[in-house]
């Protein structure tokens, strides 16, 4: 009598057992586990997200100069970020559908070209209204890049290493952020502020080089492509909101809770990412060099946090990792916002744990959202939930902007801590997916 195949051969959507998670291929085991196509997909997603980050941070870093040039108050300045993030939700949702219908790599290239073109266009804006429109259009590409790139890499990564692999992709956000901070320091040191902000936006043309390389070298995972093309539901928004029945669990609860999770985490994150440079200048009186020194601590912490969070999401599980860093991020925000005046050295040092915690929480997102949805709806589900959270979370930076005149930027940052509390509550409605195979 023949021996039946093990459960792994029979079920493509199971959870791995403890023995499988005990295996560790070393620090770079996740990279060695990728085949050559997978490594090129990783490189494309890593580069795309790093340049996405670079183009995003051209605005927050130039915010003070923009406010002076166009004579803007805090509310109108904060609207730049809100418009970018709201429109990015549309771009992300559309990109997810496109990825499920025409493929991950094609959709990824479209998003990269879109955010690069409109970032450059921002540098030519003659007035506040035009700049607002161009920044909104930049959000279309900015919103879609992460979701599409994460799905592309998730479908190549093994279940055992998926958290670490996607955490490494996520770390490219810190790389792009660091590059933007370096270029900002150089540009604003040698050029007048009235021209420096324009030069910052013009440097956003860099992603065009990545698209040329991706067009020739990066391909979708063959097995995922075959599975996606066999489904009649691929790229269907309606399927995301299908309620459960006796014969099918449906996706409605998953979609609602995942969107709320994304809202909380991104509301907290973008509040800090948008207003920290302004806070350092307006309330702490730090110069460009001082701000650069602080950002060195913050970005170093972010990079370490992304990589550490990727390992912990494989060790602890997706939900526990997010719970842990939601709590730690909220504590960091509250401590950071109430540092007494004159504690400049302490402010710099605390940048590292702040960057670490608010970044580590994102490391599990790429793997978690990919594992919550079937192959035919993976891009659609991830694109919708991640970017809906981005759009709703965009309200947080605007609230800080309008409250800053009365509360001060530091006091208004408390809304970041509220966002992390919302994220922790959303996890109560979602399952653990560590070790789940992607068919």
Buried (B, 14 or more C-beta within 10 A) or exposed (E): EEEEEEEEEEEBEEBBEEEEBEEEBEEEBBBEBBEEBBBBBBBBBBBBBBBBBBBBBBBBBBBBBBBEBBEBEBBBBBBBBBBBBBBBBBBBBBBBBBBBBEBBBBBBBBBBBBBBBBBBBBBEBEEBEEBBBBBBBBBBBBBBBBBBBBBBBBBBBBBBBBBBBBBBBBBBBBBBBBBBBBBBBEBBEEBEBEBBBBBBBBBBBBBBEBBEEBEEBBBBBEBBBEBBEEBEBBBBBEBBEBEEEEEEEBBBBBBBBBBBBBBBBBBBBBBBBBBBBBBBBBBBEBEBEBBBBBBBBBBBBBBBBBBBBBBBBBBBBBBBBBBBBBBBBBBBBEEBBEBEEEEBEEBBEBBBBBBBBBBBBBBBBBBBBBBBBBBBBBBBBBBBBBBBBBBBBBBBBBBBBBBBEEBBBBBBBBBBBBBBBBBBEBBEEBBBBBBBBBE
